[in-house]
Amino acid sequence: MIRLLSTDFDGTLTLAYPESTRCVPSLAAELSAVCSTGGLWAVNTGRSLVSALDGIRELQAPVLPDYILTSERHVHKPDGRGGWHDYGEWNDLCRTHHDLLFKECGAFFSRIERLVERHPGVTFQDNVDGVPGGLIAPDEGILDELTHELDALPGRPPEFHYQRSNVYLRFCHRDYDKGTALAELSRLLEMPTDGILAVGDHQNDLAMLFGDVAAMVACPANAHLSVVKEMVAAAGGHVSELEAGEGTAEAIHLYRTGKRSPVIKKPGSDR
């Protein structure tokens, strides 16, 4: 039984913005089935809360998510008045850690700025409190080159990290990602991992797809290159031959009906 469904948004529920923003019929049916049997649905996305809510409205799914995990780190739940607010103390702790980290990154950000100047078309995302949120590249090939050089930059603080999705790269603290945010949600809900299904399609989803945060994992056919598919397969999950919402719907159906079982990992198994 799926007790908690954690889905990425772009590429997992919908294929392409703005051409395809609506929930396909098969996904609508599976989301309804999960929720009608007491399961909970969490959208786990790299989008901000505002952007995630816009996407959810455009999706027009027959049910609304019970939780929204945003920016690959923040956990939100409904406030009972039509809005959303922080769930527990996780978000405050996350913000504090990011503030402390980015205060130490001034010299390193200067190196990143000089690196970006060598890659035409790459721009910084909007600043938050004077700190750049990340980078946007013209295409993934250019971002591949840039991240290779970024990884080799000297003076990198040990807790500095980033998340990648398509042409977007977002700076972050190493301890916060979709996996740790989902683990915090499951802790707050006292939800065992064998009741959690996680579905994603890109590099920033890897942290919730390796089989420890969620015992049930899956990806659609459009999953990024081979890295996501290999991770899901290694975790004993389902790699669909269908794209986006249809592939996600197939995975939900297989796990919901018992045609595919959660992975039971041996004690002490490594990531």
Beta strands, then each sheet from edge to edge (+ up, - down):
strand 1: 4-7
strand 2: 40-44
strand 3: 67-70
strand 4: 74-78
strand 5: 84-86
strand 6: 123-124
strand 7: 127-128
strand 8: 131-132
strand 9: 134-136
strand 10: 160-165
strand 11: 168-173
strand 12: 196-199
strand 13: 216-219
strand 14: 238-239
sheet 1: 5+ 4- 3+ 2+ 1+ 12+ 13+ 14+
sheet 2: 6+ 9- 11+ 10-
sheet 3: 7+ 8-
end
